[in-house]
């Protein structure tokens, strides 16, 4: 039986969480990092600079590599930035968790989270990057619009990846390290509980 997390031969976990915005990557990432006792690394927080500036691809790659190197006992990373930083995360990860809830769940979640950020009742995605009504609802760069338009794109991209390294696609665990967690929350809660049980049994 395949465990909920594979880890490496030394029992260390380097987990990459992927999915569309609103899928729960940051929330799950922080929960998982807490369970594993390892740092949580948000690539969003490394990418954006105050005032909605952002780092160059080279700067971001260096930041991510530095964060991973400073976590020798493992890490949990969230973010879909391979187009900007290449394979630095993929080359080091032991597990890939693809959060793939339906758009009917992610879209209201993104809208609610964004409203809380506009009202300064929730932390921004990166320090110094406040969200504003005009940018959120009336811009092509809107996170709400991004959530809608990228839902299918993310599913196709990660679906193709699942075909190559998905645990559901074969039994070669040495090569296959990716699992998909979909649904409305029940599957995710069960998986997190399985992780807790696995760690408690060690």
Buried (B, 14 or more C-beta within 10 A) or exposed (E): EEEBBBBEEEEBBBBBBBBBBBBBBBBBBBBBBEBBEBBBBBBBBBBBBEEBEBBEBEBBBBBBBEBBEEBEEBBBBBBBBBEBBEEBBBEBBBBBBBBBBEBEBBBEBBBEBBBEBBEEEBEBBBEEBEBEEEBBBEEEEBBBBBBBEBBEEBBEBBEEBBEEBBBEEEEEEEEBBBBBBBEEEEBBEEBBEEBEEBBEEE
